[in-house]
Amino acid sequence: VSVDGAWDHWREGNECQVVFVNKRSDKVISVQQVTKGYGNETVNFSGASGNMESEANRHSLPKLKQIKIKGYTHDDNNKTRKIFSDNLRELKEHLDSVHVKKSHESNFAKFNINGIL
């Protein structure tokens, strides 16, 4: 299963949606939305925006425990890794190749500031 979260805004978002996709069938297994708001808005989360993806992952655990999955692929979010390792230890962890590539390119650019490499 592949898992990733998206926010309604890149900074201080009020909503985060985490989607779990079966990598073999390309079908969505689960979607969890976490919302925080202000005033009279209906919400299911209070806390920092950076913790919303983790909260959505936690909400998905009961359903994921009912499905037979062998592993999970994520974007190297250390909070996601901890949630899965604490609750679904038997699953094999995989990193998303696109995110890994972006990370390597970013790190390479930082060390290659003089354009030598």
Wavefront OBJ file of the C-alpha trace (Angstrom):
o trace
v 0.000 0.000 0.000
v 1.194 3.499 -0.799
v 0.399 6.323 1.635
v 0.729 10.082 1.367
v -0.916 13.184 2.753
v -1.871 16.486 1.156
v -2.907 19.765 2.748
v -5.322 22.449 1.593
v -2.527 25.003 1.948
v 1.255 24.565 1.954
v 1.572 26.486 5.210
v -0.710 26.428 8.254
v -3.348 24.367 6.464
v -6.718 23.629 8.015
v -7.279 20.292 6.271
v -5.114 17.286 5.558
v -6.189 14.282 3.548
v -4.254 11.022 3.664
v -4.850 8.511 0.887
v -3.913 4.818 0.938
v -3.619 3.219 -2.497
v -3.230 -0.461 -3.351
v -0.121 -0.377 -5.546
v -1.077 -3.537 -7.445
v -4.623 -2.558 -8.406
v -4.168 1.245 -8.314
v -7.354 1.470 -6.250
v -7.901 3.651 -3.217
v -8.153 1.562 -0.044
v -8.782 4.322 2.458
v -9.054 8.088 2.697
v -8.839 9.953 5.970
v -9.440 13.664 6.296
v -8.410 15.648 9.332
v -9.806 19.153 9.786
v -9.028 21.887 12.224
v -10.941 25.117 12.243
v -11.799 28.295 13.970
v -14.977 29.503 15.640
v -18.025 27.318 15.044
v -16.489 25.075 12.375
v -16.868 21.309 12.734
v -13.436 19.823 13.313
v -11.821 16.503 14.271
v -8.348 17.774 15.129
v -6.769 20.433 17.306
v -3.052 20.956 17.171
v -0.244 21.951 14.838
v -0.797 21.582 11.092
v 2.412 19.568 10.843
v 0.815 16.815 12.937
v -2.313 16.453 10.824
v -0.901 13.760 8.517
v 0.095 11.690 11.538
v -3.364 12.020 13.028
v -4.976 10.907 9.754
v -2.622 7.917 9.653
v -3.655 6.985 13.190
v -7.349 7.197 12.216
v -6.662 4.735 9.367
v -5.003 2.055 11.506
v -8.143 0.053 12.406
v -9.107 -0.340 8.746
v -5.539 -1.136 7.656
v -5.283 -3.845 10.320
v -8.268 -5.608 8.699
v -6.667 -5.649 5.234
v -3.922 -8.113 4.335
v -1.017 -5.939 3.226
v 2.662 -6.854 3.162
v 4.251 -3.427 3.208
v 3.838 0.296 2.816
v 5.470 2.961 0.673
v 5.779 6.506 1.952
v 7.627 9.758 1.337
v 10.230 9.321 4.112
v 8.090 11.128 6.656
v 9.575 10.008 9.971
v 6.223 10.365 11.753
v 4.588 7.972 9.283
v 7.417 5.494 9.815
v 6.969 5.646 13.598
v 3.199 5.156 13.454
v 3.554 2.111 11.221
v 6.465 0.609 13.170
v 4.619 1.070 16.482
v 1.312 -0.366 15.247
v 1.981 -2.585 12.226
v 5.505 -3.886 12.842
v 5.141 -6.827 10.497
v 4.870 -4.563 7.439
v 7.905 -3.975 5.261
v 8.785 -0.321 4.736
v 9.546 1.129 1.286
v 10.443 4.685 0.336
v 8.790 6.379 -2.616
v 11.402 6.628 -5.378
v 10.242 10.056 -6.595
v 10.609 11.582 -3.134
v 13.983 9.878 -2.636
v 15.199 11.273 -5.973
v 14.063 14.797 -5.047
v 15.798 14.509 -1.701
v 19.063 13.394 -3.302
v 18.878 16.182 -5.888
v 18.270 18.759 -3.174
v 21.165 17.485 -1.058
v 23.445 17.384 -4.094
v 22.554 20.995 -4.947
v 23.412 22.117 -1.398
v 26.876 20.551 -1.602
v 27.462 21.685 -5.176
v 26.962 25.407 -4.588
v 30.037 26.292 -6.643
v 28.914 24.170 -9.606
v 32.038 22.030 -9.504
v 30.308 18.640 -9.558
l 1 2 3 4 5 6 7 8 9 10 11 12 13 14 15 16 17 18 19 20 21 22 23 24 25 26 27 28 29 30 31 32 33 34 35 36 37 38 39 40 41 42 43 44 45 46 47 48 49 50 51 52 53 54 55 56 57 58 59 60 61 62 63 64 65 66 67 68 69 70 71 72 73 74 75 76 77 78 79 80 81 82 83 84 85 86 87 88 89 90 91 92 93 94 95 96 97 98 99 100 101 102 103 104 105 106 107 108 109 110 111 112 113 114 115 116 117
